[in-house]
Amino acid sequence: MTNVLPACKSCNSSKNDSEMVEWYKKQKFYNSDRLKRINEYIEFAVGICDTFDNAEDNNLFVTKEIIKEALPDTTDQIF
């Protein structure tokens, strides 16, 4: 699956089986900086998939830990 990307229904229909870059350059919303960022993200995502495919134990691992404090939901106290 080398020509798969998330897209809205309209874009997905117009893209059909065209290559993403070929299709994207024809769009009125084309932007070369955005295309560069899209390609960087695709390379990143493929790299993550390769990492998991090549892992011996296939376990997830933490790459970044985020601690966030959330206020309690006072509505829950009613019930």
Contacts in CASP RR format, 6 or more apart in sequence:
PFRMAT RR
TARGET T0000
AUTHOR 0000-0000-0000
METHOD contacts of the structure
MODEL  1
MTNVLPACKSCNSSKNDSEMVEWYKKQKFYNSDRLKRINEYIEFAVGICD
TFDNAEDNNLFVTKEIIKEALPDTTDQIF
3 17 0 8 1.000
3 19 0 8 1.000
3 20 0 8 1.000
5 20 0 8 1.000
5 38 0 8 1.000
5 42 0 8 1.000
7 15 0 8 1.000
11 27 0 8 1.000
14 23 0 8 1.000
15 23 0 8 1.000
20 38 0 8 1.000
21 35 0 8 1.000
24 30 0 8 1.000
24 35 0 8 1.000
24 38 0 8 1.000
25 35 0 8 1.000
52 58 0 8 1.000
END
